[in-house]
Amino acid sequence: MPSKQTTVRHAAILAAAGMILASATSASAQQCKNPNTIVFSIIPTEETTQEVNLYKPLIDTLKKRTGKKIEFYMPTSYASVVEALLNGWVQLGVLGPESYVIANKRDKNIEVFATYAKNKGHLQEEGPGYRSILITSKASGLGSIDKLKGKVLGLVEPASTSGDLVPRAVFAKELGTNLENYFSKVVYTGGHDLSTLAVKEGRVDAAFVATHRFDNVVDRKLVKTEDFEVLWKSPVIPQDPFVYRADLCPELKTAISETFLQLHANPDTQKFLANLKTERFVPIADADYNVVRQAEASREALKK
């Protein structure tokens, strides 16, 4: 029979082990974040001010599903959304494909979970992808890529996938030279709508825009599809990634992702989906954006 001293010692060891286990469990729980307020942001687009109101049904649904207060952060640029996610001030966001790749490279805590599958539009194809297109005005008479040599080209902004990365990587590779060598001037307009309008008004001779963003400008009756020539289309690019901070607690991340992936079954969010010209959100993974990483590698190779 063990002595009283041995029994006490065993009890002490078990108690210490229990404390260590409890401490480890507590530490593990503390590693994930469960904020009372979730800050949500989207990359600025020509529809950003409209989208703030359009996103209200989604925000209301997120509040119900997560039990959290949802605040909206209006950004000034793609970079401002990325920085806000990186520093943890924003926990949930919508990025462009390239801005997501940039953010994820800097911090693996930026995790993609969903995107939307677009309905067929004027130039937009059905599905969770889109294309970068090179447009020019029919009235300009610049109906071929050869005729654009020495002309003025409009791009969107440096962090835009379809409005900068793809033109500089994929299109320039086909040209065999960088854009600045082919065009007399390359300018940034600040938006897909602004690029489209710059072409219409003759302030640039051609521009690269995203198919779904071009469709939005047509739907706003600012331009007509038939007034433009499409001189080039890129391969399919995955749609804008919806991301959250990976360090959020698992049950919170599940509540967020399920909110998006089940929107199509929620009568309260049908108008929101219709405004986004989609019927549902679909899961998407980091590897789906490898096509963007490959384009970045091609762009860097062209620079060298």
C-alpha positions in Angstrom: 0.0 0.0 0.0 1.4 3.4 -0.9 2.4 5.7 1.9 0.4 8.8 2.8 3.3 10.9 1.6 3.4 9.1 -1.8 -0.4 9.6 -2.2 -0.1 13.3 -1.5 2.7 13.6 -3.9 0.7 11.8 -6.6 -2.3 14.1 -6.0 -0.1 17.1 -6.3 1.3 15.9 -9.6 -2.2 15.2 -10.9 -3.3 18.6 -9.8 -0.3 20.3 -11.4 -1.0 18.4 -14.6 -4.6 19.5 -14.6 -3.5 23.1 -14.1 -1.1 22.8 -17.0 -3.8 21.3 -19.2 -6.3 23.9 -18.2 -3.7 26.6 -18.8 -2.9 25.2 -22.3 -6.6 25.0 -23.2 -7.0 28.6 -22.0 -4.0 29.7 -24.0 -5.3 28.0 -27.1 -8.6 29.7 -26.7 -6.9 33.0 -26.2 -5.0 32.5 -29.5 -8.2 33.0 -31.5 -10.0 36.3 -31.6 -13.7 36.8 -30.9 -14.3 40.5 -31.2 -17.6 42.1 -30.2 -17.5 44.1 -33.4 -16.6 42.9 -36.9 -15.3 45.6 -39.2 -16.2 44.9 -42.9 -14.6 46.6 -45.9 -14.6 46.3 -49.7 -12.2 47.5 -52.3 -13.3 50.8 -53.8 -15.1 50.5 -57.2 -17.3 52.7 -59.3 -20.2 51.3 -57.3 -18.8 51.5 -53.8 -21.1 54.2 -52.6 -24.1 52.2 -54.0 -22.7 48.9 -52.6 -22.7 50.3 -49.1 -26.5 50.3 -49.3 -26.6 47.2 -51.3 -24.7 45.3 -48.6 -27.2 46.2 -45.9 -29.2 42.9 -46.2 -25.9 41.0 -45.9 -24.8 43.0 -42.9 -28.1 42.5 -41.2 -27.8 38.7 -41.8 -24.3 38.6 -40.5 -25.4 40.4 -37.4 -28.1 37.7 -36.8 -25.8 34.7 -37.6 -22.7 35.9 -35.7 -24.4 37.8 -32.8 -21.8 40.6 -33.5 -22.1 44.3 -34.3 -21.0 44.9 -37.9 -19.3 48.1 -38.9 -18.5 49.2 -42.5 -15.2 50.8 -43.3 -15.2 53.0 -46.5 -11.7 52.7 -48.0 -9.8 55.2 -50.2 -7.9 52.6 -52.2 -7.2 48.9 -52.7 -4.1 49.3 -50.5 -6.0 50.8 -47.6 -8.2 47.7 -47.4 -5.2 45.5 -47.5 -3.4 47.5 -44.7 -6.5 47.5 -42.6 -6.8 43.7 -42.9 -3.1 43.2 -42.2 -3.1 45.3 -39.0 -6.3 43.5 -37.8 -8.4 46.6 -37.7 -10.6 45.0 -40.4 -11.6 41.4 -39.9 -13.8 40.8 -43.0 -13.3 42.1 -46.5 -13.6 41.9 -50.2 -10.4 42.2 -52.2 -9.4 42.1 -55.8 -7.5 38.9 -56.9 -4.1 40.6 -57.0 -4.7 42.6 -53.8 -5.6 39.3 -52.1 -2.4 37.6 -53.3 -0.4 40.6 -52.1 -2.1 40.5 -48.7 -1.8 36.8 -48.3 1.9 36.9 -49.2 2.5 39.4 -46.4 0.3 37.6 -43.9 -1.1 34.1 -44.2 -3.8 35.2 -41.7 -5.6 36.7 -44.6 -7.7 33.8 -45.7 -10.1 33.5 -48.6 -13.4 31.6 -48.2 -15.9 32.5 -50.9 -16.6 34.4 -54.1 -19.7 34.9 -56.2 -20.7 33.2 -59.4 -21.8 35.9 -61.8 -24.8 35.7 -64.1 -24.2 36.2 -67.8 -24.1 39.9 -68.7 -23.2 42.1 -71.7 -19.6 41.0 -71.8 -19.4 39.0 -68.5 -19.6 35.3 -68.7 -21.6 33.1 -66.3 -19.6 31.6 -63.4 -17.1 32.6 -60.7 -14.6 34.2 -63.1 -14.2 37.2 -65.3 -11.8 38.5 -67.9 -9.6 41.6 -68.5 -10.5 43.1 -71.8 -8.8 45.8 -74.0 -11.5 48.2 -75.3 -11.4 51.1 -77.7 -14.1 53.3 -79.2 -15.5 52.2 -82.6 -15.6 55.8 -83.6 -11.8 56.1 -83.1 -11.1 53.8 -86.1 -8.5 52.0 -83.9 -9.9 48.6 -84.6 -6.8 46.5 -84.1 -3.9 46.1 -81.7 -1.5 47.1 -84.4 -3.2 50.5 -84.8 -2.8 51.2 -81.1 1.0 51.3 -81.3 2.1 54.7 -80.2 -1.3 55.6 -78.7 -2.4 56.4 -75.2 -3.4 53.5 -72.9 -5.5 53.7 -69.8 -5.0 51.4 -66.8 -7.1 51.3 -63.6 -4.6 51.4 -60.7 -1.4 49.5 -59.7 -3.2 47.0 -57.5 -5.9 46.1 -60.0 -5.7 42.6 -61.4 -7.6 43.2 -64.7 -6.6 46.8 -64.9 -2.9 46.5 -64.4 -1.4 43.1 -63.6 -2.9 41.1 -66.5 -2.1 43.8 -69.1 1.5 44.1 -67.9 2.0 40.3 -67.5 -0.2 38.4 -70.0 -0.9 41.0 -72.7 2.6 42.4 -72.7 4.1 38.9 -73.0 2.0 38.4 -76.1 3.3 41.8 -77.4 6.9 40.8 -76.7 7.6 44.1 -74.9 6.3 46.1 -72.0 3.4 48.5 -72.3 5.5 51.7 -72.0 7.5 50.6 -75.1 4.4 49.9 -77.2 2.2 52.9 -76.2 3.2 56.5 -76.3 1.8 57.0 -72.8 0.3 54.7 -70.1 -1.9 56.5 -67.5 -3.9 55.4 -64.5 -7.5 56.5 -64.4 -8.4 55.4 -60.9 -11.4 53.1 -61.8 -12.9 50.8 -64.3 -15.7 53.2 -64.9 -13.3 56.1 -65.4 -11.2 54.0 -67.9 -14.4 53.2 -69.8 -15.5 56.8 -69.9 -12.0 58.0 -70.8 -12.2 55.7 -73.9 -15.7 57.0 -74.8 -14.6 60.6 -74.5 -11.3 60.2 -76.3 -9.1 61.0 -73.4 -7.3 57.7 -73.9 -7.2 55.6 -77.1 -7.8 52.3 -75.3 -8.1 50.8 -71.8 -8.1 47.6 -69.9 -11.1 46.9 -67.8 -12.9 43.9 -66.2 -15.8 42.5 -68.0 -18.2 42.7 -65.0 -17.1 46.3 -64.2 -17.7 47.3 -67.9 -21.1 45.8 -67.6 -21.9 47.9 -64.6 -21.1 51.1 -66.5 -23.4 49.9 -69.3 -26.2 49.2 -66.8 -25.8 52.7 -65.4 -26.5 53.9 -68.9 -23.2 55.8 -69.1 -22.1 54.0 -72.2 -23.5 51.5 -74.8 -21.8 48.2 -75.5 -22.1 48.7 -79.3 -20.0 51.9 -79.1 -16.9 49.8 -78.2 -14.6 47.3 -79.9 -13.1 44.5 -77.7 -9.6 43.9 -79.2 -8.3 41.4 -76.6 -9.6 39.1 -73.8 -7.5 37.5 -71.1 -7.9 34.0 -69.8 -10.5 33.6 -67.0 -9.5 35.2 -63.7 -11.2 34.1 -60.4 -13.7 36.5 -59.1 -13.1 38.9 -56.2 -12.2 36.9 -53.0 -14.2 37.4 -49.8 -11.7 37.0 -47.0 -11.5 37.1 -43.2 -8.7 37.0 -40.6 -7.7 33.4 -40.0 -7.1 34.2 -36.4 -10.8 34.6 -35.7 -12.2 31.8 -33.6 -13.3 28.8 -35.6 -17.0 29.0 -34.7 -17.0 32.7 -35.8 -15.4 31.9 -39.1 -17.9 29.1 -39.7 -20.8 31.5 -38.9 -19.4 34.0 -41.4 -18.7 31.6 -44.2 -22.0 29.8 -43.8 -23.8 33.2 -44.0 -22.3 33.9 -47.4 -22.7 30.3 -48.8 -26.4 30.1 -47.7 -27.5 33.6 -48.9 -29.3 32.0 -51.9 -31.7 30.2 -49.5 -32.4 33.4 -47.5 -35.5 35.4 -48.8 -34.1 38.6 -47.2 -30.9 38.6 -49.3 -32.4 37.9 -52.8 -32.3 41.6 -53.7 -28.7 41.8 -52.6 -27.7 38.9 -54.8 -29.7 40.3 -57.7 -27.8 43.6 -57.3 -24.5 41.8 -57.5 -25.8 40.0 -60.6 -25.3 36.6 -59.0 -27.6 33.8 -57.7 -25.2 32.4 -55.1 -21.8 32.6 -53.4 -19.5 29.6 -53.9 -16.5 28.3 -51.9 -13.1 29.2 -53.3 -9.5 28.4 -52.1 -6.2 30.0 -52.0 -4.9 27.7 -54.8 -7.5 29.1 -57.1 -5.5 32.3 -57.2 -2.3 30.7 -58.3 -3.1 32.0 -61.8 -2.6 35.5 -60.4 0.7 34.5 -58.8 1.8 33.2 -62.1 0.9 36.4 -63.8 2.9 38.3 -61.1 5.9 36.1 -61.9 5.5 36.8 -65.6 5.4 40.6 -65.0 8.6 40.4 -62.9 10.3 38.4 -65.7 9.3 41.0 -68.2 10.7 43.8 -66.1 14.1 42.0 -66.0 
